[in-house]
């Protein structure tokens, strides 16, 4: 099944996160902990709420 594609503007940080997620999905399971950790770090850094 073909997935829908959307055109939207993203920030450089958002683009890096999307690319990290795609790279993780492509490399799974070989790149598992490193690429997953990297994508999670990018996501966590983009959140605007304080850590408790």
N, C-alpha and C positions, 0 to 999 in steps of 0.2 A: 504494500500500500504506500502510495506517495504521500509524504508529509507536506502540509501547507508551509509556504515560505512567506515571511513578512519582511518588509523593508522598514527599518527604523534607525534613528540616530542613537548612538551609544557613546559613552565616554571612553577614553583609552583604558581606564580601569575595568569597565564593564566588558570591553572587547577582550581584554586579557583573561578575565574570568571565563567568558564563553569559550575561548580557545583552550583554556586549561581543562574545562569540562569535556570538550570534544576530544582532546588528546587523551584524557583519562579513559573515555569510552572506547576509543580506538585501541589503546594499548592494554586494556584489561585482559587477563589478570597479570601480565608481565610487569607493568609499571605500577602495580597496585598501591603500595603504601606511599611512595614518593609523590606520584601525581595526584592522588586523592588528598594527601596532606596539603600539597601546594594549592589546589583548588579551594579547599576549606579555609586556608589562611587568607587567600584573596577575598573570599566571601566575608570572613570575620572582619577583615580590615575595612570593608566597605560599609559595615553596619554603623549606624549613627548613635546607637545606644551605648551607654557606659557598661563596662563589664563589672559584675559583682563578685 
